[in-house]
Amino acid sequence: MMARCIQTDMECAAICYAAAELMSLGSDKAKEVCLICAEVCDKCAAECEKHDHHDHCRECAVACRKCAEECRAMAAA
């Protein structure tokens, strides 16, 4: 039942890590990856919101929405 949520969480963590790494390196691809990261974070938040009776899913959804917002801001800068 939680397999999709866990998979989405793991994908989100991976793309967030990649985006942070590229930004720290000053990569010319960082903005593009940040946009992808925002999409994945939104997907993760939506999935976690389905399980908001779990504290960790509720917290994850909030964090993912904030991350998506920050990624879009980074891409626009």
Backbone as a chain_set.jsonl record, in Angstrom:
{"seq": "MMARCIQTDMECAAICYAAAELMSLGSDKAKEVCLICAEVCDKCAAECEKHDHHDHCRECAVACRKCAEECRAMAAA", "coords": {"N": [[0.809, -1.191, 0.0], [1.975, 1.224, 0.67], [4.053, 1.294, -1.066], [4.245, 2.801, -3.473], [4.385, 5.376, -2.442], [6.788, 5.271, -0.976], [8.606, 4.754, -3.069], [8.303, 7.122, -4.55], [9.177, 8.968, -2.646], [11.882, 8.223, -2.476], [12.772, 8.785, -5.081], [12.368, 11.526, -5.076], [14.167, 12.362, -3.076], [16.556, 11.69, -4.354], [16.589, 13.373, -6.661], [16.529, 15.848, -5.434], [18.975, 15.849, -4.117], [20.686, 15.747, -6.342], [20.049, 18.197, -7.576], [20.889, 20.014, -5.598], [23.64, 19.434, -5.541], [24.409, 20.179, -8.184], [23.8, 22.911, -8.119], [25.626, 23.743, -6.159], [27.964, 23.347, -7.5], [27.831, 25.251, -9.396], [26.732, 24.72, -11.865], [25.73, 25.011, -15.281], [23.433, 23.723, -15.887], [21.877, 23.607, -13.67], [19.528, 25.137, -13.229], [17.671, 23.96, -14.97], [17.531, 21.384, -13.887], [16.53, 22.045, -11.417], [13.924, 22.761, -12.074], [12.888, 20.288, -12.866], [13.205, 18.996, -10.456], [11.347, 20.407, -8.905], [8.962, 19.505, -10.057], [9.064, 16.771, -9.4], [9.077, 16.959, -6.634], [6.53, 18.064, -6.215], [4.981, 15.914, -7.095], [5.701, 14.012, -5.201], [4.766, 15.231, -2.861], [2.004, 15.215, -3.382], [1.518, 12.473, -3.405], [2.253, 11.77, -0.78], [0.367, 13.223, 0.628], [-1.858, 11.676, 0.349], [-1.619, 9.927, 2.371], [-1.871, 11.223, 4.782], [-2.577, 10.649, 7.357], [-0.468, 9.57, 8.593], [2.134, 10.84, 10.473], [4.759, 11.28, 9.467], [4.347, 11.275, 6.701], [2.694, 13.482, 6.367], [4.433, 15.517, 7.231], [6.43, 15.206, 5.313], [5.067, 15.894, 2.961], [4.601, 18.64, 3.381], [7.262, 19.569, 3.461], [8.085, 18.881, 0.88], [6.425, 20.493, -0.715], [7.402, 23.012, -0.008], [10.051, 22.742, -0.886], [9.629, 22.457, -3.654], [8.649, 24.988, -4.245], [10.902, 26.572, -3.623], [12.722, 25.532, -5.474], [11.566, 26.328, -7.902], [11.861, 29.061, -7.611], [14.657, 29.26, -7.627], [15.163, 28.419, -10.24], [14.044, 30.48, -11.648], [15.657, 32.585, -11.077]], "CA": [[0.0, 0.0, 0.0], [2.859, 2.388, 0.766], [5.181, 1.11, -1.98], [4.327, 3.936, -4.393], [4.819, 6.512, -1.635], [8.208, 5.08, -0.68], [9.33, 4.933, -4.332], [8.272, 8.546, -4.87], [10.07, 9.615, -1.674], [13.267, 7.945, -2.85], [13.049, 9.562, -6.294], [12.429, 12.926, -4.667], [15.444, 12.552, -2.385], [17.639, 11.603, -5.339], [16.636, 14.566, -7.51], [16.891, 16.975, -4.57], [20.42, 15.762, -3.927], [21.317, 16.125, -7.606], [19.865, 19.64, -7.768], [21.774, 20.701, -4.652], [25.01, 19.249, -6.012], [24.644, 21.003, -9.37], [23.822, 24.314, -7.7], [26.879, 24.002, -5.438], [29.037, 23.348, -8.497], [27.633, 26.36, -10.336], [26.456, 24.117, -13.17], [24.806, 25.731, -16.173], [22.233, 22.884, -15.976], [21.212, 23.604, -12.368], [18.161, 25.666, -13.329], [16.836, 22.936, -15.602], [17.34, 20.309, -12.922], [15.642, 22.579, -10.372], [12.544, 22.665, -12.565], [12.526, 18.877, -12.767], [13.107, 18.729, -9.026], [10.064, 20.951, -8.455], [7.917, 18.582, -10.514], [9.15, 15.543, -8.611], [8.646, 17.31, -5.272], [5.067, 18.175, -6.245], [4.458, 14.547, -7.196], [5.923, 13.378, -3.904], [3.825, 15.839, -1.916], [0.663, 14.711, -3.687], [1.45, 11.082, -2.957], [2.283, 11.743, 0.686], [-0.903, 13.77, 1.125], [-2.827, 10.573, 0.377], [-1.361, 9.16, 3.596], [-1.607, 12.241, 5.801], [-2.85, 10.13, 8.702], [0.861, 9.282, 9.133], [2.852, 12.098, 10.729], [5.904, 11.449, 8.578], [3.852, 11.621, 5.357], [2.219, 14.862, 6.443], [5.636, 16.351, 7.285], [7.095, 15.091, 4.014], [4.289, 16.675, 1.994], [4.882, 20.059, 3.633], [8.641, 19.818, 3.041], [8.152, 18.781, -0.581], [5.801, 21.7, -1.285], [8.359, 24.1, 0.204], [11.183, 22.497, -1.781], [9.189, 22.769, -5.018], [8.58, 26.449, -4.326], [12.282, 27.073, -3.66], [13.329, 25.118, -6.757], [11.052, 27.217, -8.944], [12.508, 30.368, -7.403], [16.052, 29.133, -8.093], [15.149, 28.326, -11.698], [13.645, 31.78, -12.194], [16.697, 33.595, -10.772]], "C": [[0.86, 1.267, 0.0], [4.008, 2.322, -0.241], [5.349, 2.296, -2.927], [4.841, 5.18, -3.662], [6.326, 6.433, -1.36], [9.05, 5.294, -1.937], [9.415, 6.419, -4.692], [9.181, 9.323, -3.932], [11.53, 9.431, -2.073], [13.673, 8.708, -4.11], [13.218, 11.034, -5.953], [13.77, 13.222, -3.982], [16.605, 12.565, -3.376], [17.732, 12.873, -6.186], [16.972, 15.806, -6.687], [18.403, 17.008, -4.341], [21.149, 16.218, -5.191], [21.207, 17.632, -7.844], [20.797, 20.426, -6.853], [23.236, 20.603, -5.091], [25.318, 20.148, -7.207], [24.668, 22.482, -9.027], [25.14, 24.64, -7.012], [28.075, 24.038, -6.379], [28.934, 24.517, -9.471], [27.338, 25.874, -11.743], [25.487, 24.967, -13.985], [23.516, 24.934, -16.389], [21.419, 22.9, -14.684], [19.769, 24.09, -12.46], [17.212, 24.648, -13.957], [16.536, 21.798, -14.626], [16.427, 20.775, -11.784], [14.182, 22.518, -10.815], [12.039, 21.227, -12.507], [12.335, 18.51, -11.302], [11.769, 19.232, -8.481], [8.913, 20.03, -8.853], [7.888, 17.313, -9.669], [8.702, 15.805, -7.171], [7.13, 17.452, -5.198], [4.409, 16.804, -6.288], [4.578, 13.829, -5.854], [4.937, 13.928, -2.873], [2.416, 15.307, -2.133], [0.492, 13.273, -3.213], [1.405, 11.005, -1.43], [0.983, 12.278, 1.29], [-2.01, 12.719, 1.148], [-2.743, 9.792, 1.685], [-1.154, 10.114, 4.778], [-2.039, 11.842, 7.212], [-1.555, 9.675, 9.376], [1.594, 10.614, 9.304], [3.981, 12.33, 9.735], [5.459, 11.792, 7.154], [3.364, 13.069, 5.322], [3.41, 15.829, 6.437], [6.374, 16.354, 5.944], [6.376, 15.942, 2.973], [4.559, 18.163, 2.146], [6.286, 20.416, 3.14], [8.771, 19.795, 1.525], [7.52, 19.998, -1.255], [6.748, 22.895, -1.153], [9.552, 23.948, -0.737], [10.816, 22.847, -3.217], [9.141, 24.278, -5.235], [9.982, 27.058, -4.447], [12.977, 26.719, -4.973], [12.846, 26.013, -7.901], [11.669, 28.607, -8.831], [13.95, 30.338, -7.9], [16.096, 29.116, -9.628], [14.823, 29.66, -12.335], [14.738, 32.839, -12.008], [17.728, 33.708, -11.877]], "O": [[0.492, 2.268, -0.614], [4.855, 3.216, -0.261], [6.47, 2.748, -3.159], [5.639, 5.942, -4.208], [7.041, 7.425, -1.502], [10.093, 5.945, -1.879], [10.472, 6.91, -5.089], [9.882, 10.238, -4.365], [12.319, 10.373, -2.014], [14.79, 9.218, -4.196], [14.106, 11.706, -6.479], [14.421, 14.221, -4.286], [17.53, 13.367, -3.244], [18.826, 13.392, -6.407], [17.629, 16.719, -7.187], [19.023, 18.071, -4.37], [22.113, 16.981, -5.118], [22.174, 18.265, -8.269], [21.423, 21.394, -7.285], [23.978, 21.582, -5.016], [26.36, 20.803, -7.243], [25.47, 23.233, -9.582], [25.716, 25.701, -7.253], [29.081, 24.685, -6.088], [29.838, 24.745, -10.275], [27.664, 26.557, -12.714], [24.552, 25.561, -13.449], [22.59, 25.44, -17.024], [20.368, 22.262, -14.616], [18.882, 23.512, -11.832], [16.073, 24.501, -13.513], [15.406, 21.313, -14.559], [15.644, 19.989, -11.252], [13.3, 22.249, -10.0], [10.889, 20.983, -12.141], [11.4, 17.788, -10.957], [11.131, 18.548, -7.681], [7.993, 19.807, -8.065], [6.822, 16.841, -9.274], [8.028, 14.972, -6.563], [6.511, 17.011, -4.23], [3.411, 16.558, -5.61], [3.661, 13.126, -5.432], [4.346, 13.17, -2.105], [1.714, 14.987, -1.174], [-0.556, 12.905, -2.684], [0.608, 10.257, -0.864], [0.557, 11.824, 2.352], [-2.987, 12.858, 1.884], [-3.679, 9.084, 2.059], [-0.351, 9.837, 5.669], [-1.879, 12.619, 8.154], [-1.535, 9.423, 10.58], [1.658, 11.416, 8.373], [4.146, 13.435, 9.219], [6.153, 12.542, 6.468], [3.602, 13.788, 4.351], [3.397, 16.834, 5.726], [6.879, 17.388, 5.505], [7.021, 16.638, 2.189], [4.728, 18.871, 1.153], [6.477, 21.439, 2.481], [9.495, 20.609, 0.952], [8.034, 20.48, -2.264], [6.876, 23.695, -2.08], [10.01, 24.931, -1.32], [11.61, 23.468, -3.923], [9.546, 24.777, -6.285], [10.215, 27.945, -5.268], [13.734, 27.524, -5.515], [13.632, 26.404, -8.764], [11.963, 29.249, -9.84], [14.409, 31.292, -8.527], [16.972, 29.733, -10.233], [15.276, 29.947, -13.443], [14.746, 33.86, -12.695], [18.66, 34.506, -11.772]]}, "num_chains": 1, "name": "protein.A"}
